[in-house]
Amino acid sequence: MTRITIRPSWIFASETGEKVDPVLFDLLAAIHEGGKLTVAARQVGLSYRYTWELLERWQRFFGAALVRKERGRGATLSVLGAKLLWAAQRSDASLFPQLTNIASELNVEIGRALRASRAVLHLHASHGYAVEKLPELMHRHGHAAIDLQYMGSAAALASLARGACDIAGFHVPVGELAPLLWQQYTRWLRPRRHAVVRLVTRTQGLMLPKGNPLRITSLADLAGNRVRFVNRQAGSGTRSLLDALLARERIDASRIRGYDSGEFTHAAVAAFVASGMADAGFGVEPAARQFKLAFVPIVQERYMLACRSDAPAREPVRELLALLGSAAYRAMIDPVPGYALDQPGTVESLRTALGTLHDTPATRRSAARTRRGQPS
């Protein structure tokens, strides 16, 4: 069955009814990424001449330059072009979870209407670049469809506890903070009822403007009026992790300007910083790379899946576990910066999973290196 995907689309219309082709944003992104109009034209599937004609038409529409060409230096976005691209990227990043959730629901309902023979695996999860790839992985190999709904780690585990989903995705830091964050989740996880499936490790840290102009190197640098901070939404696993990190370092969150803000994805936080509306955010490395930001690693964590103890015996879950240990999943994760496979597909008891998160000499050395990390 063809799958539905939903993405936001910007429409600019003049008083005469003239509209800007949405391909403008694909073209601006390609120019920003590659720095050459010829490469950008090829990437969006247009001829160089036609691409230049479109740009000139759009520049007349807006009454200002969108792209600047310099001999020997390729093409760069103007201030207006960069702001248009940022607006599109921020809307996509902010709306991504909600639109993905709606698309997933529609795919399930259409599948039922068509009397699809495949089972549906319901996955509620904190957003992450590793879990984002699971529906595609299962679909590509002709296995059960995945109904993926994004929500915070606590909400996902609550869904699992009340039987609203088959699998819940959540994340916990490695090291001394692990028991504290784990304790928050024991409200919904029961040793005799639930098990954990290992997936990936990932790094969270500070996302900063390119070049790190304010020379921010630690969480302590956020305190005071000098730095404008953009946060994740209350109730998210990343917000809880940051709260725990600040408490450990005795940093008063009320002294961080913008701490009460709340964006719903890592990419939305990165887009906010990239726009110049904030000086720092906290999130995963791939989001920082996507928006060409500097990144200071702060903490390593494990992203895991929780399920009922008897779930791995069920066919759809068995299919997923087999694919997690496959070369296909490795090929999906290997290019993602800051992510590493963590024996994906391995099923563990809750006690064993918590034990792997505890502090060890190796994790202490890793944490020390992370705390000394410099923007990359």
Secondary structure, DSSP 8 states (H G I E B T S, - for coil): ------------B-TT--B--THHHHHHHHHHHHS-HHHHHHHHT--HHHHHHHHHHHHHHHTS-SEEEETTTEEEE-HHHHHHHHHHHHHHHHHHHHHHHHHHHHHHHHHHHTT-SS-EEEEEE---TTGGGHHHHHHHTT--EEEEEE--HHHHHHHHHTTS-SEEEEEEESSTTHHHHHHHHTTT--TTTEEEEEEEEEEEEEEE-TT-TT---SGGGG-BSS--EE-B-TTSHHHHHHHHHHHHTT--GGGBTTTT--BSSHHHHHHHHHTTS-SEEEEEHHHHHHTT-EEEEEEEEEEEEEEETTGGGSHHHHHHHHHHTSHHHHHHHTTSTTEEE-STT-EEEHHHHHHHHS--HHHHHHHHHHHT----
